[in-house]
């Protein structure tokens, strides 16, 4: 076979293999993709050119016969021989596959990065659209709310009818001016239903624009608020827009439309700062507001990269790749185009509902795709490196077969010398452990750092196996770790010192060949400090996460726009959500506590604006089920790395039970206080020294003391001086035994009074105390003394009468209930025998039967010499159970008055 035919044959094989590869991995996937375009993509054209050039070079390389070098040994095959041609074919195919693979990787990376950036831009656009829409809705809500202020409408109606009073004018101007200042509007105007007869809060500020007057009819007809286009105000030369809403007067069926309220808003102060905020740090990103005027694109807001006057900077609409023009032509979503500078950008386009504004969120492609260029060059260099490496490898392989054994030995000797010099230099200055082990793990070389770190001498190390340096816990993974490829491996393990202590290390190992023998080279670095740092960081992070998650308090944090960024599970459950991630991006108006949203957000803004925490304040909250609970809340500002306030962190706890308990405690305290104050007796609570802790008004009025005097008084101050030792002893007895009672004289405004006092030992917040009451028993004692004196006197009278007197029952037992001293003497017997029913019954039976009239008892009197006769009277007790008289006063009354 001629050299030409061999060249054609190998070139044909290359074209078949390379063409099959390209068709299988590039052309067919591109054709099967739904978004594939008709034609031959540039990437495929580049691959075709690469294959053609490579085929031509392969053909020429095989056709040209290169003489062997002069230093080659005789008999050495000349280049290109069959092995050389095969190696050239392999090199050509391998080079094509490398470049093809690099191109595929680049396409995948490029597509992935573009999709990711497109999603990011869509998210930013959605966020900004939501912010602007919510802000406009708040302004419309303001206009509607102010339009329903019936007082303003009535004042304006009287002004239109020329029936206004100076008070009406003052009230109308004051109200409109307060709206302007409090809510930050440039001016507030009132128009009638035809857009005429304007009344301004401040005549020196903004006035309605030309387009605003035309919107009055729309607002009057629809009854809904409206937003005017942007216009340049003639007074302050600023960009304004107006919010219009109907102004109503009266209630119910009597309600009527008076006119339209117009809120003049400064786009520079209120809207432009809102849209200029970007969620991430960026060099080129900005947000545009545009609208269509004829065949032009009008830019409504100030631009970042050029100085412009809003509403005056325009661009053509038709036939342009301008991204703003694309937006106004209806090309929404995410697009690639150029901006007003002609710079390629990636943009997300959104309509602003209720307006003719189109919002464009854009960023330079150079910024977001900047990594693609670096990756393209990196992949290209890597591909060239692989191709060069493969070519060198094939060339070395061929030369290894072509050179003589002597030259091979010479090269190996040179390599050994270079390796020895390399190791000697490294081992001398290295701060890491260097070890060389054979295939079985026996250590054949180690540096001085190994001796220092392990505690073994060099001779001991050379007699050991590397496995002996691994700690017992790490030996299980050693076999797996040692099964690395020729490219080496990096892994972590644990070494053990001679004294048995261990330390963590990071091992970088690879296989090397020395004099035809495979060795394992290991570079080992101690990572104890790094491990400790990682463990400390991990523990700190886990601790913080655990504390936030398991604390009984509710924890949440918001961004600078007061949207939730995160919370713990307890807070999510309070919001009626199952997981904290469901809260991300929401605000308080979307929560169950929307009724308190303004209150919460005002606190958040105050904390962020001042940078000062607001701690431990109480506020209400509406739960998802409609109930109201009470919270104890603390809020602190969140700061970024530069110290700027970037949000707010809040912590609260549910104190509803405590509030309820406090109310119950207050009710019980009120009830107890009312009960104590309404007692008819005196009440006192004493400390161990007898000092007054608590008292009622009866005790305070006893001496006419004031509250200050009572607070410094002692219980003994109220006691009559002679009775104080007794009361002091009783106080001590209460603390020893738990209770005591006593009667003592108290010094009052009305003189000395006798009181029955009692005391009981109790435990209070003040420690051991005495609680008790005192009752005035002066009158009762006096009555008892008089009764005793009366009974003594009556008894003396009855006992000294010259007759015998007795009271007995008329039953067979003849029981005596009373007898004076003369009665047993007249009957010549004793009291004891008369008291004995056995004797008294026999003696007085006949007498009782002859003198009684079926009564219940007999009051008997007897004189000397008339014994046995009931000369008194028999009486009956018609009331069941009425007792017989037994005391001297009762008997005396019976004798003097009858029964």
C-alpha positions in Angstrom: 0.0 0.0 0.0 1.4 3.4 -1.0 2.0 6.2 1.4 -0.8 8.2 -0.3 -3.4 5.5 0.0 -2.4 5.0 3.7 -2.9 8.8 4.2 -6.3 8.7 2.5 -7.3 5.6 4.5 -6.5 7.1 7.9 -8.0 10.5 6.9 -11.2 8.7 5.9 -11.4 6.9 9.3 -10.9 10.3 11.0 -13.7 11.9 8.9 -16.0 9.0 9.7 -15.3 9.1 13.5 -15.3 12.9 13.8 -18.4 13.3 11.7 -20.3 10.7 13.6 -19.4 12.3 16.9 -20.5 15.8 15.7 -23.8 14.5 14.2 -24.6 12.4 17.4 -23.7 15.0 20.0 -24.4 18.3 18.2 -26.5 18.2 15.1 -29.2 15.8 16.2 -29.8 17.4 19.7 -30.0 20.8 18.0 -32.6 19.5 15.4 -34.7 17.8 18.1 -34.9 20.9 20.3 -38.2 22.7 20.0 -36.6 26.1 19.8 -34.0 25.1 17.1 -33.7 27.5 14.2 -33.5 26.7 10.5 -30.1 26.9 9.1 -26.5 25.9 10.1 -25.6 27.3 13.5 -22.3 29.1 13.9 -21.0 26.5 16.4 -21.7 23.7 13.9 -19.9 25.6 11.2 -16.9 26.1 13.4 -16.8 22.4 14.1 -17.0 21.5 10.4 -14.1 23.9 9.7 -12.2 22.3 12.6 -12.8 18.8 11.2 -11.7 19.8 7.7 -8.5 21.5 8.8 -7.6 18.6 11.1 -8.3 16.1 8.2 -6.0 18.1 5.9 -3.2 18.3 8.5 -3.5 14.5 9.2 -3.3 13.7 5.5 -0.2 15.9 5.1 1.5 14.5 8.3 1.1 10.9 7.1 2.3 11.7 3.5 5.4 13.5 4.7 8.1 11.1 5.8 10.3 12.6 8.6 13.8 11.2 8.9 14.8 9.8 12.3 17.0 12.0 14.5 20.7 11.6 14.1 21.1 10.3 17.6 18.6 7.6 17.1 20.1 4.1 17.3 20.4 2.0 14.1 17.4 -0.1 13.3 15.0 2.3 15.0 11.7 2.6 12.9 11.4 5.8 11.0 8.5 8.3 11.4 5.7 7.9 10.4 5.4 4.1 10.7 2.1 2.2 11.4 2.2 3.0 15.1 2.9 6.7 14.3 0.0 6.9 11.9 -2.3 5.2 14.4 -1.2 7.7 17.1 -1.8 10.6 14.7 -5.3 9.3 14.0 -6.0 9.0 17.7 -4.5 12.4 18.3 -6.8 14.0 15.6 -9.9 12.3 16.9 -9.1 13.1 20.5 -8.4 16.7 19.6 -11.8 17.0 17.8 -13.6 15.4 20.8 -11.9 17.8 23.2 -12.9 20.9 21.2 -16.4 19.5 20.6 -16.8 18.7 24.4 -15.5 22.2 25.3 -18.0 23.7 22.9 -20.8 21.7 24.4 -19.8 22.6 27.9 -19.7 26.2 27.0 -23.2 26.0 25.4 -24.6 24.4 28.5 -22.9 26.9 30.8 -24.0 29.8 28.7 -27.6 28.5 28.5 -27.7 27.8 32.3 -26.3 31.3 33.2 -28.7 33.0 30.8 -31.7 31.2 32.2 -30.6 31.9 35.8 -30.0 35.6 35.0 -33.4 35.7 33.2 -35.1 34.3 36.3 -33.3 36.8 38.5 -34.4 39.7 36.3 -38.0 38.4 36.3 -37.9 38.2 40.1 -36.6 41.8 40.3 -39.2 43.0 37.9 -42.0 41.3 39.8 -40.7 42.7 43.0 -40.5 46.3 41.6 -43.9 46.0 39.9 -45.4 44.9 43.2 -43.8 47.7 45.1 -44.9 50.4 42.6 -48.4 48.9 42.3 -48.8 48.7 46.1 -47.5 52.3 46.4 -50.0 53.5 43.8 -52.9 51.6 45.4 -51.9 53.3 48.7 -52.1 56.7 47.1 -55.5 55.9 45.5 -56.7 54.7 48.9 -55.5 58.1 50.3 -57.5 60.0 47.7 -60.6 57.8 48.2 -60.4 58.2 52.0 -60.0 62.0 51.8 -62.8 62.2 49.2 -65.2 60.6 51.8 -64.4 63.3 54.3 -68.0 64.8 54.5 -66.8 68.0 56.4 -64.4 68.9 53.6 -67.1 68.2 51.0 -69.6 70.4 52.8 -67.2 73.3 53.3 -66.3 73.1 49.6 -70.0 72.9 48.6 -70.8 76.1 50.6 -67.7 77.7 49.0 -69.0 76.8 45.5 -72.4 78.2 46.4 -70.8 81.4 47.8 -72.4 80.6 51.2 -69.2 80.0 53.0 -68.3 81.6 56.3 -64.8 82.6 57.5 -64.9 79.5 59.7 -65.6 77.3 56.7 -62.7 78.8 54.8 -60.3 78.4 57.7 -61.4 74.8 58.4 -61.2 73.8 54.7 -57.7 75.3 54.3 -56.5 73.8 57.6 -57.7 70.4 56.7 -56.2 70.4 53.2 -52.9 71.8 54.5 -52.7 69.1 57.1 -53.2 66.4 54.4 -50.5 68.0 52.3 -48.0 68.2 55.1 -48.7 64.9 56.9 -48.8 62.7 53.8 -46.0 64.5 51.9 -48.0 65.7 48.9 -47.0 68.8 47.0 -50.5 70.2 47.1 -54.1 69.2 47.6 -56.8 70.7 45.3 -60.5 70.5 45.0 -62.4 70.8 41.7 -66.1 70.8 40.9 -67.6 68.1 38.7 -66.6 69.9 35.5 -63.0 70.4 36.6 -63.5 74.1 37.3 -63.4 76.3 40.4 -60.2 74.9 41.9 -59.5 75.4 45.6 -55.9 74.7 46.7 -54.4 73.9 50.1 -51.5 76.2 49.2 -51.8 78.5 46.2 -48.0 78.7 46.0 -47.4 75.0 45.4 -48.2 72.6 42.6 -51.3 73.0 40.4 -53.2 70.3 38.4 -51.7 69.5 35.0 -53.4 69.8 31.7 -54.2 66.1 31.5 -55.5 66.1 35.1 -58.5 68.3 34.2 -59.6 65.8 31.5 -59.6 63.0 34.0 -62.2 64.8 36.2 -65.0 63.7 33.9 -63.8 60.1 34.0 -63.7 60.1 37.8 -67.1 61.8 38.0 -68.7 59.2 35.6 -67.0 56.1 37.0 -66.9 57.0 40.7 -63.5 55.4 40.9 -60.1 57.0 41.6 -57.7 57.7 38.7 -54.0 58.6 38.2 -52.9 61.3 35.8 -49.9 61.0 33.4 -46.6 62.6 34.4 -46.4 66.3 33.7 -43.8 69.1 34.5 -45.2 71.5 37.1 -45.0 75.2 36.1 -44.2 76.3 39.6 -41.3 74.2 40.8 -40.3 72.7 37.4 -40.6 69.2 38.9 -42.2 66.1 37.5 -45.6 65.6 39.1 -48.6 63.3 38.7 -52.0 63.6 40.3 -54.3 61.1 42.1 -58.0 61.9 41.7 -61.0 60.6 43.6 -64.6 61.6 43.8 -65.6 63.9 46.7 -68.9 63.0 48.4 -71.1 64.9 50.8 -73.9 63.5 53.0 -74.9 60.0 54.0 -77.1 57.2 52.6 -79.7 58.3 50.1 -78.8 61.9 50.7 -75.3 61.4 49.5 -74.2 63.5 46.5 -71.1 64.1 44.4 -69.7 67.6 45.1 -66.5 67.4 43.1 -63.1 65.8 42.8 -60.2 65.8 45.2 -56.7 66.0 43.6 -53.5 64.9 45.4 -50.5 66.3 43.7 -47.5 63.9 44.1 -43.9 64.7 43.3 -42.5 61.8 41.3 -38.9 62.9 42.2 -39.6 62.7 45.9 -42.1 59.8 46.2 -41.9 57.5 43.2 -38.5 57.7 41.6 -36.6 56.7 44.8 -38.9 53.6 45.1 -38.1 52.3 41.6 -34.4 53.2 41.8 -33.8 50.7 44.6 -32.1 47.5 43.4 -32.1 44.4 45.7 -28.5 43.5 45.1 -25.3 45.5 44.6 -24.7 46.3 40.9 -22.7 48.6 38.7 -25.1 49.0 35.7 -28.6 48.0 36.8 -31.4 50.5 36.7 -35.2 50.7 36.4 -36.9 52.8 33.7 -40.4 54.1 33.4 -41.4 54.8 29.8 -44.6 55.6 27.8 -45.5 56.0 24.2 -46.1 59.3 22.6 -46.8 59.0 18.9 -43.8 57.2 17.3 -41.4 58.0 20.2 -40.4 56.4 23.5 -40.5 59.0 26.3 -38.4 58.3 29.3 -40.3 59.4 32.4 -37.6 59.1 35.1 -34.0 60.3 35.6 -31.5 57.9 34.0 -28.4 56.5 35.7 -25.9 56.7 33.0 -26.7 60.0 31.3 -27.9 63.4 32.5 -31.5 63.9 31.2 -34.6 65.8 32.0 -37.6 63.4 32.5 -40.3 63.7 29.9 -37.8 65.4 27.5 -35.5 62.5 26.6 -36.9 60.4 23.8 -36.0 57.6 21.4 -37.6 56.4 18.1 -40.1 53.6 18.6 -40.1 51.7 15.3 -37.4 49.5 13.8 -35.2 49.5 16.9 -33.6 47.0 19.2 -34.0 49.5 22.0 -35.4 47.6 24.9 -37.8 50.4 25.9 -39.2 50.4 22.3 -39.6 46.6 22.4 -41.5 47.0 25.7 -43.9 49.6 24.1 -44.4 47.3 21.1 -45.8 44.7 23.4 -42.8 42.5 23.8 -43.1 41.6 27.5 -41.3 39.2 29.8 -37.4 39.0 29.7 -35.7 40.3 26.6 -32.2 41.0 25.3 -31.6 44.3 23.5 -29.8 47.6 23.8 -30.5 50.5 26.1 -30.6 54.2 25.4 -26.8 54.2 25.3 -26.7 51.4 22.7 -25.2 49.0 25.2 -26.4 45.4 25.1 -28.6 44.7 28.1 -30.9 42.0 29.6 -34.2 43.4 30.7 -37.5 42.4 32.3 -40.6 44.3 31.2 -43.8 44.8 33.2 -47.0 46.9 32.8 -48.0 49.1 35.7 -51.7 48.5 36.2 -54.0 51.5 36.0 -51.4 53.7 34.2 -49.8 54.0 30.8 -46.4 53.4 32.3 -44.2 50.5 31.2 -41.5 49.5 33.7 -38.2 48.2 32.4 -35.7 46.6 34.8 -32.4 46.2 33.0 -28.8 45.4 33.5 -25.8 45.4 31.2 -25.0 42.0 29.6 -21.4 42.7 30.2 -22.1 42.6 34.0 -24.2 39.6 34.1 -22.6 37.6 31.3 -19.1 38.7 32.2 -18.2 35.3 33.5 -19.1 33.7 30.1 -16.2 35.4 28.4 -13.8 34.2 31.1 -15.3 30.7 31.0 -15.0 30.7 27.2 -11.3 31.6 27.3 -10.8 29.2 30.2 -12.4 26.4 28.3 -10.5 27.2 25.2 -7.2 27.2 27.1 -8.1 24.0 28.9 -9.0 22.4 25.6 -5.7 23.5 24.1 -3.9 22.3 27.2 -5.6 18.9 26.9 -4.8 18.7 23.2 -1.2 19.7 23.8 -1.0 17.3 26.7 -2.4 14.5 24.6 0.0 15.3 21.7 2.9 15.4 24.0 1.8 12.2 25.7 1.5 10.4 22.3 4.8 11.8 21.1 6.5 10.7 24.3 4.9 7.3 24.0 6.2 7.0 20.4 9.7 8.2 21.4 9.7 5.7 24.2 9.2 2.9 21.7 11.7 4.4 19.3 14.6 5.2 21.5 17.1 2.7 22.7 17.3 1.0 26.1 20.4 3.1 26.9 18.7 6.4 26.2 15.7 5.2 28.3 18.0 4.4 31.2 19.8 7.7 30.9 16.5 9.5 31.0 15.4 7.5 34.1 18.7 8.3 35.8 18.2 12.0 35.1 14.6 11.8 36.4 15.8 10.1 39.6 18.4 12.8 40.1 15.9 15.5 39.6 13.4 13.8 41.9 16.1 13.4 44.6 17.0 17.1 44.4 13.4 18.0 44.5 12.7 16.0 47.6 15.8 17.2 49.3 14.8 20.8 48.8 11.2 20.3 49.8 12.0 18.2 52.9 14.5 20.7 54.1 12.1 23.7 54.1 8.7 22.1 54.4 6.3 23.0 57.2 4.1 20.0 56.4 4.6 16.3 56.8 6.0 14.6 53.7 6.0 10.8 53.5 6.8 8.3 50.8 5.3 4.8 51.1 5.5 1.7 48.9 2.5 -0.2 47.6 2.1 -2.1 50.9 2.2 1.1 52.9 5.7 0.7 54.4 7.3 4.1 54.9 10.4 4.6 52.8 11.0 8.3 53.4 9.8 11.0 55.8 10.9 14.6 56.5 11.9 16.2 59.8 8.4 17.6 60.3 7.0 14.1 60.4 9.4 13.3 63.3 8.3 16.5 65.2 4.6 15.9 64.7 4.4 12.2 65.5 7.1 11.9 68.2 8.8 8.9 66.5 12.4 9.1 65.4 13.3 8.8 61.8 14.6 5.2 62.2 11.4 4.3 63.9 9.3 5.8 61.1 11.2 3.9 58.4 10.5 0.6 60.3 6.8 1.3 60.4 3.8 1.0 58.1 1.8 4.1 57.3 -1.3 2.4 58.7 0.3 2.5 62.2 0.2 6.3 62.2 -3.6 6.3 61.6 -5.7 6.4 64.7 -7.9 3.3 65.4 -11.1 5.2 64.6 -9.8 6.3 61.2 -8.3 3.0 60.1 -11.6 1.7 58.8 -11.6 4.4 56.1 -7.9 4.1 55.2 -8.3 1.3 52.7 -11.0 3.3 50.8 -8.9 6.5 51.0 -5.9 4.7 49.6 -7.7 3.5 46.5 -7.2 6.7 44.6 -6.5 7.1 40.9 -3.3 8.3 39.4 -4.5 11.8 39.6 -4.3 11.6 43.4 -6.8 12.4 46.1 -7.3 14.9 49.0 -9.0 13.7 52.1 -9.1 14.2 55.9 -8.1 11.7 58.5 -6.7 11.4 62.0 -3.0 10.6 62.9 -1.8 9.2 66.2 1.4 10.3 68.0 3.7 8.0 69.7 2.2 8.9 73.1 -1.2 7.8 71.9 -2.7 11.3 71.4 -4.4 12.1 68.1 -4.7 15.1 65.8 -6.7 15.8 62.6 -4.9 16.2 59.3 -5.6 16.9 55.7 -3.8 14.5 53.3 -2.9 15.3 49.7 -1.8 12.0 48.2 -0.8 10.8 44.7 1.0 7.9 43.1 4.5 8.5 41.6 6.9 6.3 39.8 10.5 6.1 40.9 12.9 3.7 39.0 9.9 1.7 37.8 8.4 1.3 41.2 5.1 2.9 42.2 5.1 4.9 45.5 2.4 6.8 47.4 3.5 10.3 48.1 1.6 12.1 50.9 1.7 15.7 51.9 0.0 16.0 55.3 -1.0 19.2 57.0 -2.3 19.5 60.6 -5.7 21.1 60.7 -6.4 21.2 64.5 -6.9 24.9 64.6 -9.1 24.9 61.5 -11.2 22.1 62.9 -11.6 23.9 66.2 -12.6 27.1 64.3 -15.1 25.2 62.1 -16.5 23.4 65.1 -16.9 26.7 67.0 -18.6 28.3 64.0 -20.9 25.3 63.5 -21.7 25.2 67.2 -22.4 28.9 67.3 -24.6 28.7 64.2 -26.5 25.6 65.5 -26.9 27.2 68.9 -28.3 30.4 67.4 -30.6 28.4 65.1 -31.7 26.2 68.0 -32.3 29.2 70.3 -34.3 31.1 67.7 -36.3 28.0 66.8 -37.0 26.6 70.3 -37.4 29.8 72.3 -41.0 30.2 73.5 -40.8 33.8 72.1 -41.8 34.6 68.6 -38.9 35.9 66.4 -39.1 37.6 63.0 -37.1 39.9 60.8 -38.0 42.2 57.9 -36.1 44.1 55.2 -36.1 47.8 54.7 -39.4 47.7 52.8 -41.0 46.0 55.9 -41.4 42.6 54.1 -40.7 39.5 56.0 -37.4 37.8 55.4 -37.7 35.0 58.0 -39.1 33.9 61.4 -39.2 30.9 63.7 -41.8 28.2 63.6 -43.7 29.7 66.5 -44.2 33.0 64.7 -45.3 31.2 61.5 -47.9 29.3 63.5 -49.2 32.5 65.0 -49.6 33.8 61.4 -51.6 30.6 60.5 -48.8 29.2 58.4 -47.2 25.7 58.6 -43.6 26.7 57.8 -41.5 29.9 58.1 -40.7 29.8 54.4 -44.3 30.6 53.6 -43.9 34.0 55.2 -41.0 35.2 53.0 -41.9 38.3 51.0 -45.2 39.0 52.7 -46.0 42.2 54.7 -48.3 42.9 57.6 -51.3 43.7 55.4 -51.3 40.1 54.2 -51.4 38.7 57.8 -54.3 37.9 60.1 -53.3 41.0 62.1 -53.9 43.4 59.2 -56.0 45.6 61.5 -52.8 46.4 63.4 -50.6 46.6 60.3 -50.2 50.4 60.4 -49.4 50.3 64.1 -46.7 47.6 63.6 -45.2 49.3 60.5 -45.0 52.7 62.3 -43.0 51.1 65.1 -40.8 49.3 62.5 -40.1 52.6 60.7 -39.4 54.5 63.9 -36.8 51.9 65.0 -35.2 51.9 61.5 -35.2 55.7 61.2 -33.8 56.3 64.6 -31.5 53.3 64.8 -32.6 52.9 68.5 -34.3 49.7 69.8 -37.8 49.8 71.2 -38.0 47.3 74.0 -40.6 45.7 76.2 -43.8 47.5 75.0 -47.3 46.0 75.0 -49.6 45.9 71.9 -52.6 44.0 70.7 -52.7 41.4 67.9 -55.6 39.9 65.9 -55.1 36.1 65.5 -56.1 34.2 62.3 -59.3 33.1 64.0 -60.3 36.6 64.8 -59.5 36.8 68.5 -57.4 39.6 70.0 -54.4 38.7 72.1 -51.8 40.9 73.9 -48.1 40.8 73.1 -45.0 42.1 74.9 -42.7 43.2 72.0 -39.1 44.3 71.5 -37.7 45.6 68.2 -34.1 46.4 67.2 -32.6 47.7 63.9 -30.7 45.3 61.7 -27.5 46.6 60.1 -25.4 45.5 57.2 -21.7 45.1 57.0 -21.2 48.8 56.6 -23.4 49.6 59.7 -26.4 50.9 57.7 -29.9 50.0 58.9 -31.2 47.3 56.5 -34.2 46.0 58.4 -35.7 45.3 61.7 -35.7 42.3 64.1 -38.6 41.7 66.4 -39.3 39.4 69.3 -42.5 39.1 71.2 -44.3 36.9 73.7 -48.0 36.2 74.2 -48.9 37.8 77.5 -52.7 37.4 77.2 -52.8 34.9 80.1 -50.7 37.3 82.2 -53.0 40.2 81.3 -56.0 38.0 82.1 -54.4 37.0 85.4 -53.6 40.6 86.2 -57.2 41.5 85.6 -58.4 38.7 87.8 -55.9 39.7 90.4 -57.0 43.3 90.2 -60.7 42.2 90.5 -59.9 40.0 93.5 -57.9 42.8 95.0 -60.8 45.2 94.5 -63.2 42.7 96.0 -60.9 42.1 99.0 -60.4 45.8 99.5 -64.2 46.4 99.4 -64.8 43.5 101.8 -62.2 44.8 104.2 -63.4 48.3 104.1 -67.1 47.3 104.5 -66.4 45.2 107.6 -68.3 46.5 110.7 -65.2 45.7 112.8 -61.6 47.0 112.6 -59.2 45.1 110.3 -55.4 44.9 110.6 -52.4 43.2 109.0 -49.3 43.3 111.2 -45.6 42.5 110.6 -43.6 40.6 113.2 -42.7 43.9 115.1 -46.4 44.8 115.3 -46.2 47.5 112.6 -49.3 48.1 110.4 -49.0 46.7 106.9 -52.7 47.1 106.0 -55.9 48.4 107.7 -59.4 49.4 107.0 -61.0 52.8 107.5 -62.7 51.8 110.8 -59.2 51.4 112.3 -58.0 54.6 110.8 -61.0 56.6 112.0 -60.6 55.1 115.5 -58.0 57.6 116.3 -58.6 60.0 113.4 -55.2 59.2 111.9 -54.2 60.1 108.3 -52.8 57.5 105.9 -49.3 58.7 106.5 -49.7 58.4 110.3 -51.1 54.9 109.9 -48.2 53.8 107.8 -45.8 54.7 110.5 -47.9 53.5 113.4 -47.7 50.4 115.5 -50.6 48.2 116.7 -49.6 49.0 120.3 -50.2 52.7 119.6 -54.0 52.0 119.7 -53.9 49.9 122.9 -54.5 51.4 126.4 -51.2 51.6 128.1 -52.0 49.1 130.9 -53.1 46.5 128.3 -50.1 46.8 126.0 -48.0 44.1 127.7 -50.8 41.6 127.2 -51.2 42.5 123.5 -47.5 42.3 122.9 -47.5 38.9 124.5 -50.4 37.8 122.3 -48.6 39.0 119.1 -45.6 36.8 120.1 -48.0 33.9 120.8 -49.6 34.2 117.3 -46.2 33.8 115.6 -45.4 30.8 117.9 -48.7 28.9 117.9 -50.5 30.3 114.9 -53.5 32.0 116.6 -54.5 33.9 119.7 -57.5 36.0 121.1 -57.6 38.7 123.7 -59.8 41.4 125.1 -58.1 44.8 125.5 -59.0 48.4 125.9 -58.4 50.7 122.8 -57.9 54.4 122.9 -60.4 56.1 120.5 -61.6 59.6 119.7 -64.6 58.8 121.9 -62.7 57.6 124.9 -61.6 54.1 126.1 -63.5 51.2 124.4 -63.2 47.5 125.1 -62.5 45.3 122.0 -62.4 41.5 121.4 -59.2 41.0 119.3 -58.0 37.9 117.4 -55.0 37.2 115.3 -53.9 34.4 112.9 -50.4 33.8 111.5 -50.2 33.9 107.7 -47.5 34.0 105.0 -47.6 37.1 102.7 -45.3 38.9 100.3 -44.0 40.7 103.4 -43.1 37.4 105.1 -44.8 36.1 108.2 -47.6 38.4 109.2 -50.7 38.6 111.5 -54.2 39.1 110.1 -57.1 39.8 112.4 -60.2 41.8 113.3 -61.4 43.6 116.4 -65.0 43.9 117.6 -66.2 46.6 120.0 -67.7 44.7 123.0 -68.0 47.6 125.3 -71.8 47.8 125.3 -72.2 44.0 125.4 -69.9 43.8 128.5 -71.8 46.6 130.2 -75.1 44.7 129.6 -73.6 41.5 130.9 -72.4 43.2 134.1 -75.9 44.7 134.7 -77.5 41.3 134.1 -75.1 39.7 136.6 -75.9 42.4 139.1 -79.6 41.9 138.6 -79.5 38.2 139.1 -77.4 38.6 142.2 -79.9 41.1 143.6 -83.0 38.9 142.8 -81.3 35.8 144.2 -80.5 37.7 147.4 -84.2 38.8 147.7 -85.6 35.2 147.1 -83.1 33.6 149.4 -84.1 36.0 152.2 -87.9 35.7 151.9 -89.5 34.1 154.9 -91.2 31.5 152.6 -89.9 28.6 150.7 -90.1 28.9 146.9 -89.4 26.1 144.4 -90.2 25.3 140.7 -90.8 21.6 139.7 -92.2 19.6 136.9 -95.6 17.8 137.4 -94.5 14.5 135.8 -94.0 11.5 138.1 -90.4 12.3 138.5 -91.1 15.7 140.1 -87.9 17.3 138.9 -86.9 20.6 140.7 -85.6 23.3 138.5 -85.1 25.9 141.3 -85.5 26.2 145.1 -84.4 28.9 147.5 -82.6 28.3 150.8 -85.8 28.2 152.9 -87.6 25.6 150.8 -85.6 22.5 152.0 -85.5 23.9 155.5 -89.3 24.1 155.7 -89.6 20.5 154.6 -86.8 19.5 157.0 -84.7 18.0 154.3 -81.7 18.9 152.2 -81.2 20.2 148.6 -79.6 16.9 147.5 -82.6 14.7 148.6 -85.0 17.1 147.0 -83.0 17.0 143.8 -83.2 13.2 143.9 -86.2 12.2 141.9 -86.7 9.0 144.0 -87.4 11.0 147.1 -89.1 14.1 145.7 -91.5 12.0 143.7 -92.9 10.1 146.6 -93.1 13.2 148.8 -94.9 15.5 146.4 -97.1 13.1 144.3 -100.3 13.7 146.2 -99.7 17.3 146.6 -99.1 17.6 142.8 -102.2 15.6 141.9 -104.4 17.6 144.2 -103.2 20.9 143.2 -102.4 20.7 139.5 -104.8 21.3 136.6 -103.2 19.0 134.1 -100.5 21.6 133.7 -96.8 21.2 132.8 -95.3 22.5 136.0 -95.9 23.9 139.5 -94.6 27.0 141.1 -94.8 26.2 144.8 -94.5 28.4 147.9 -94.7 27.0 151.5 -94.7 28.5 155.0 -93.5 26.9 158.2 -96.1 24.5 159.5 -97.8 24.1 156.1 -95.5 21.5 154.5 -96.8 19.3 151.8 -99.3 21.9 150.5 -98.9 23.5 147.1 -100.2 26.9 148.2 -98.8 28.6 145.1 -100.2 28.3 141.6 -100.2 25.6 139.0 -99.3 26.8 135.6 -99.4 25.4 132.1 -97.2 25.9 129.2 -99.5 25.9 126.2 -96.6 26.3 123.8 -94.9 23.0 123.1 -91.4 22.8 124.4 -91.5 26.0 126.6 -89.0 25.6 129.3 -89.8 26.0 133.0 -88.4 29.1 134.8 -85.1 28.3 136.5 -83.3 31.5 137.2 -84.1 33.8 140.1 -85.2 36.7 137.9 -87.6 34.5 135.9 -89.1 33.1 139.1 -89.4 36.6 140.5 -91.3 37.7 137.4 -93.6 34.7 137.8 -94.3 35.6 141.4 -95.0 39.2 140.7 -96.8 39.0 137.3 -98.0 35.4 136.9 -97.1 33.0 134.2 
